[in-house]
């Protein structure tokens, strides 16, 4: 007799993925220990909500792990993309538990919007009277920014190999850059650990700097979380205007610029003990140059329009708010919604292009903008010299045509997504400026937009349908479109 082997069912093929998801959820549940400790120490009234959330989250993760514990294998490419999609949709749902348990009047839509905004490091919010919230609630919001800043999956890549799960495919699906096949160290988990080491040390330095500048330890921790992640959530309704401190603003500007650059470049500088990696990274000069030039232009513009009495005052407010918006941190020290329209519109444009690939910022990234710019000049050259061979080079490296095509495809989807979601918001009754700026802010993971969603207000005025549009847009922006949209293609699900 010939033995026959039955093909695995769809569920059996997904069990290893569920096993990994269960471990990720349990690790995520343990992150609740910090706000739990703060809540119990300060006795802020939210202890029970966090205790219940911890039990539910860890239990769900444990059940998934136990149900699939006998099905462990290295994840395939498709599993990596599917797991990334699941992690970035399931974890925000679990992160809503403390909010839903503590705020019985908050809807799931509002809570999910808030937690997606945190984990995608967007910084949009539907919550007000932040100064009166329990300290642990504000800590949880900013901690979500910090965890999502580098990517919760990259953190899992550093830890899950210890639990018997490889992470190469996860890292490839998660890393947001057209250069994602480049590795910094031979083992992918070592790469993730190196990135997180830089990320952790930068956060620690930021927290200490804020403390020395006059913040309380808790304020310094929360703002350190949201600064390095470029998440933008704060425990104060007035954002950084609450402190009215030039020293604090300068510290924030410095760390926002740091976080706007590629963390892989920071890692190489630390690993090799040399600054040469900064000079060799073509994005560094462009990112810093574009941001600082924009600060000077907008400061001069505001002073010329007599919005501020002195150039020094104009420079102070322009420097902080321009860098905050361009880096997609979304902090504010002024209601730039009231500035002459050129300034906030230019700042919104910067949020799309001013951050490096591999940074914690959002947008299309500077590397893609450079590819598009050079491709445009290459086509102009070809018009004049049709037979010439004109390679596209950035930083001395020749860019292959397949990468150029990928960038062009990305920009087509990016533009189409922006148009479709803006029209959807407009059709739901949102005015044009609010709709457009809200979508730009969500797709670029910026946070505040203009008009009804400007820096002096938030998204609380949106109904459930409008919030779900913005929530989906934040997820698309954080995963840079392809990693999420590929799940909706027929080819992905074919055997």
Protein Blocks (a to p, Z undefined) as FASTA:
>chain_A
ZZddddddfklmmmmmmmmmmmmmmmmmmmmmmmmmmmmmnonopmmmmmmmmmmmmmmm
mmmmmmmmmmccdddfklmmmmmmmmmmmmmmmmmmmmmmmmmmbcfklmmmmmmmmmno
nopafbehkllpcfklmmmmmmmmmmmmnopklmmmmmmmmnopafklmmmmmmgcfklm
pcfbfblklmmmmmmmmmmmmmmmmmmmmmmnopafklmmmmmmmmmnonopafbfklmm
lnopaklmmmmmmmmmmmmpcfklmmmmmmnopaklmmmmmklmmmmmmmmmmmmmmmmm
mmmnomafbfklmmmmmmmmmmmmmnonopafbdfklpcfklmmmmmmmmmmmpcehiab
ecjbjklmmmmmmmmmmmmmmmmmmmbccdddeehiacdfklmmmmmmmmmmmmmmmmmm
mmmmmmnopafklmmmmmmmmmnonopaehjlmmkbcfklpcfklmmmmmmmmmmmmnno
mmmmmmmpfklmpZZ
